[in-house]
Amino acid sequence: MKFLKNMMQTELAPHDPGMSRRSFLKVTGGATAGLVVGFTLPVSGANAAQGDGTFNPFVRIAPDGTVTVLNKHLDMGQGNMTGLLSLVAEELDADWGQMKGEFAPSDPKKYANLSWGVQGTGGSSAIPNSFIQYREAGAAAKAMLIAAAAQSWKVKASEITVENGVIAHPSGKKAGFGDFAALASAETPPEKPQLKSPDQFNFIGKTGYGRVDTTSKSVGGTIYTQDIDRPGMLIAVVARPPKFGATVKSVDDKAAREMKGVKDVVRIPQGVAVLADNTWNAMQARSALEITWDETNAETRSTKDIAAHYRELSEKPGTVAVEGETDKAFEKAKTVVEATYEFPYLAHAPMEPMNAVAELKPGQSLEIWTGSQLQTLDHNIASKIAELPMEKVKIHTLYAGGSFGRRANPTSDFINEAVHIAKAIGGRQPVKLVWSREDDIKGGYYRPLYVHKVRAGLNDAGEIVAWHHRIVGQSIVKGTPFEGGLVKNGIDHTSVEGASHLPYDVGAHQLELHTTDVGVPVLWWRSVGSTHTAYAVETMMDRLAKSSGQDPVEFRLKHMTSSPREMGVLKLAAEKAGWGAKKLPDGVHRGVAVHKSFGTYVAQIADVHVRDDGTVKVERVTCAVDLGVAVNPDQIAAQMEGGIGYGLGAILRNRIDIENGEVQQSQFYDYEPLRMSDMPFVETHIVPSTEAPTGAGEPGTPPIGPAVANAILWGTGKTIDALPFSRHGLT
């Protein structure tokens, strides 16, 4: 996603091939040129001689020995704050108790996502793109501490050791990091910090040291956007059009303005904002607004009509994404199996709805407090709305209560609204924009509705010889600044990922795409295209296995001759689940699925109880994951569990229905999340690996749906082609 840097109109530090590594370390954070430590911030005045405790853009050490790691990403619950701290602590040889984290400011020159070229979080990229960068930051800081100690103690640096936050020399001299923090931070960073070998790791790959945010979150100490309270701050809520694409034609706000606590009512591009002294008063006044909407350009279709149109398109040739001679191959097939799948719109529904605080001083400055997921994009959009240069705008990134992709959207919608409101009132007071749960569910940016048609053929030996796959749905990126990098030859990569490169030998393979134009705003949703492609591919694999009388695990292995890592996770999951060796309880059936997303390989085996009344309960999931070096096994297991729970909630009951352009769901009673009673026992097994680390936040989600559906197929013979399962009376 390096194309993002061009879209952002942000000039990143250029890479001069003639620049030495030493000078490079001192002038740039390595946003585009590779994995480097970063630079040492300049010091002046009284601090010039000894430094100020800032070693590089990622590490700061206080006089009391506290090591603060600046997290360039957003932690929205996935735990990357802990992961990044562990990388620094590893190379610094710190004690875990002295580590703490803060979010870095918005600054793409220092804090770019190395995968993209701009600052942001997504695509399960936080740990993979930071793995070397943050380790080098820790290693550089350690070398600088040792150099300072050697200078102070008049000994050789090679004689000094660092362990558990203690700097020591054989002579008996000892010191904490804080004792040399100021002196060390004035040292020149090493040209190439020495990194540990895996056999020296104390944190990477280890368990038991815990998340850094657990205690704070448990006692209510973590600050989220809703906790921000600026002097004189007003609370704002927005009345948005009930149909996507509609605009305000007229508004009667007389009754709203007369209500208790109401301070103002203003029009913004997204609708009408009410500002009041508290959230309740603002929401009550919003209900009193009388708005006439102009629906000239609004989307007025229903999802049932959109789906019907998609089904028609699925019968017609589309734009070719993968070309293969399937017609000839099908002529030679002994058995042909086909299915048409329908996947609904899905809301992200994070526990913390969208919100942002904006404090604008017109012509002077703008400060924003929020869980910013794409800091550079949010920063750009906010500066343009406020008519201020980027350097006059500051984003304070806070912990976010979930996102699943929702906070990273091409219009920065909730930040966009907050700044527009602050501007509309002339910046006279800070503004906290609050979205209700209803606003969130009805607010758009959904996982798109998709229809897939898959047709596959087997020869006499039960081998796949032809695979034809047609996908119909909206492009997430069409018409957005992301289009240039993700749409090639008419194919949106996010629509076909997970279907364009199969782990199986399928003979002739053709993939086609119909990209549709619908006025419903859509967005990436945890694991993006794999949310639907994995289901279509993996359930078709079981239908082929069943039609030819083959065991679904053996059937997959037979077709995985070119996919050793998929084969590895499948074998591990099967072994740990006792596939074929364990007798299951009456009414319990077993299904399997394998999928690669974001560079991570996951296999899951689901034990599903089909109750006497026909409903289902997923009792157990055995999960195997290969993501290269496992930085934090506890966190990886937690992310697999979370991804499975999130995906399971979606396949069981979640759907967004639209009637005549209006979203029908509004709350957790009709957009029901996974309940505690629905959650299966999850057992996660990690494949030992020395490969570069890949992500854990999203890859656990795609396999759970097809694994459960496959268990039902083998246990009852029932196929589930239209999600969610509640459509079929299974929940």
Secondary structure, 3 states (H helix, E strand, C coil): CCCHHHHCCCCCCCCCCCCCHHHHHHHCCCCCCCCCCCCCCCCCHHHCCCCCCEEECCEEECCCCCEEEEECCCCCCCCHHHHHHHHHHHHHCCCHHHEEEEECCCCHHHHCCCCCCCCCCCCCCHHHHHHHHHHHHHHHHHHHHHHHHHHHHCCCHHHCEEECCEEECCCCCEEEHHHHHHHHCCCCCCCCCCCCCHHHCCCCCCCCCCCCCHHHHHCCCCCCHHHCCCCCCEEEEEECCCECCCEEEEEECHHHHCCCCEEEEEEECCEEEEEECCHHHHHHHHHHCEEEEECCCCCCCCHHHHHHHHHHHCCCCCEEEECCCHHHHHHCCCEEEEEEEEECEECCCCCCCCEEEEEEECCCEEEEEECCCCHHHHHHHHHHHHCCCHHHEEEEECCCCCCCCCCCCCCCHHHHHHHHHHHHCCCCCCEEEECCHHHHHHCCCEECCEEEEEEEEECCCCCEEEEEEEEEEECCCCCCCCHHHHEECCEEHHHHCCCCCCCCCCCEEEEEEEEECCCCCECCCCCCCHHHHHHHHHHHHHHHHHHCCCCHHHHHHHCCCCCHHHHHHHHHHHHHHCCCCCCCCCCEEEEEEEEEECCEEEEEEEEEEECCCCCEEEEEEEEEEECCCCCCHHHHHHHHHHHHHHHHHHHHCCCECEECCEECCCCCCCCCCCCHHHCCEEEEEECCCCCCCCCCCCCCCCCHHHHHHHHHHHHHCCCCCECCHHHHCCC
